[in-house]
């Protein structure tokens, strides 16, 4: 379940995080913060937990993983995945 959409977030990131399926991912009792860096834009964090994922502006919290691409590449990934 994707529970938070920041309207300022790039559409491709909203699309990708919106596909989160808690029935497929196994985070146990934990959560993960994945930094999504838009090289020609802003940096966002997908915060993924047991039942939901949120997309928020990166706020200085330490991520568990980082992915970076330009906005065009993020759009291609969202279209292909």
C-alpha positions in Angstrom: 0.0 0.0 0.0 1.3 3.4 -1.0 0.0 5.9 1.5 1.6 9.3 0.8 1.9 11.2 -2.4 3.8 14.5 -2.3 2.5 16.4 -5.4 6.0 17.9 -5.8 7.6 14.4 -6.3 8.4 13.5 -9.9 5.7 11.3 -11.5 8.1 8.4 -12.3 9.0 8.1 -8.6 5.4 8.3 -7.6 4.7 5.5 -10.1 7.5 3.3 -8.9 6.8 3.7 -5.1 3.0 3.3 -5.9 3.6 -0.2 -7.0 4.8 -1.3 -3.6 3.1 -4.6 -2.6 3.4 -5.5 1.1 2.3 -9.0 0.3 5.4 -9.6 -1.8 8.1 -7.7 0.2 9.2 -9.1 3.5 10.5 -6.5 5.9 9.6 -8.4 9.1 9.1 -5.8 11.8 11.6 -3.4 10.2 11.6 -0.7 7.5 14.0 0.5 4.9 14.8 4.0 3.6 15.8 4.0 -0.1 17.3 7.3 -1.4 16.0 8.1 -4.9 18.3 10.7 -6.3 17.1 12.6 -9.4 20.4 13.9 -10.7 18.8 16.8 -12.6 16.2 17.5 -9.8 15.6 16.8 -6.2 16.4 13.9 -3.9 13.5 11.8 -2.4 13.3 8.9 0.0 11.0 5.9 -0.3 10.4 4.7 3.2 9.2 1.1 3.0 7.7 -0.8 5.9 5.7 -3.9 6.6 2.4 -2.6 5.3 3.1 0.6 3.4 5.5 2.8 1.5 5.8 6.5 1.6 7.6 9.0 -0.6 9.1 12.0 1.0 11.7 14.6 0.4 15.2 13.5 1.6 15.6 15.0 5.0 19.1 14.1 6.0 18.2 10.7 7.5 20.7 8.0 6.6 19.4 5.8 3.8 19.8 2.0 3.7 20.3 2.1 0.0 20.7 4.7 -2.8 19.7 4.8 -6.4 20.5 7.7 -8.7 19.4 8.5 -12.3 18.4 11.5 -14.3 14.6 12.2 -14.6 14.5 10.8 -18.1 16.0 7.5 -16.9 13.6 7.3 -14.0 10.7 7.8 -16.5 12.1 4.9 -18.6 12.4 2.7 -15.6 8.8 3.5 -14.5 7.6 2.6 -18.0 9.5 -0.6 -18.3 9.2 -2.1 -14.8 
